[in-house]
C-alpha cells in the first residue's frame, strides 16, 4: 500500500471527533477506507508506529493518526 494521504484535513479531523482516543482496527478500516486485512498488514509493517495490544486486539492512538497522516508530522 502506498502512503496514506488525506485530501481535506479539516474534514477528516472533524470525522475523527466521533471516535474514541484509542482506535480499533475496525475504526482504522472505516477512517482510511481500507480493509481490516490491510490494516493488520500495515500494523505488522510498522506503518502505525507502536500500537497497543490488548490480548489479540490492537489499538492505535487517534492523536498518532492525526499527527502523522492528517498534519503530516513524522511521529
Secondary structure in CASP SS format (residue, H / E / C, confidence):
PFRMAT SS
TARGET T0000
AUTHOR 0000-0000-0000
METHOD secondary structure of the structure
MODEL  1
X C 1.00
X C 1.00
X C 1.00
X C 1.00
X C 1.00
X C 1.00
X C 1.00
X C 1.00
X H 1.00
X H 1.00
X H 1.00
X H 1.00
X H 1.00
X H 1.00
X H 1.00
X H 1.00
X C 1.00
X C 1.00
X C 1.00
X C 1.00
X C 1.00
X E 1.00
X E 1.00
X C 1.00
X H 1.00
X H 1.00
X H 1.00
X H 1.00
X H 1.00
X H 1.00
X H 1.00
X H 1.00
X C 1.00
X C 1.00
X C 1.00
X H 1.00
X H 1.00
X H 1.00
X H 1.00
X H 1.00
X H 1.00
X H 1.00
X H 1.00
X H 1.00
X C 1.00
X C 1.00
X C 1.00
X C 1.00
X C 1.00
X C 1.00
X C 1.00
X E 1.00
X E 1.00
X E 1.00
X C 1.00
X C 1.00
X E 1.00
X E 1.00
X E 1.00
X E 1.00
X E 1.00
X H 1.00
X H 1.00
X H 1.00
X H 1.00
X H 1.00
X H 1.00
X H 1.00
X H 1.00
X H 1.00
X C 1.00
X C 1.00
X C 1.00
X C 1.00
X C 1.00
END
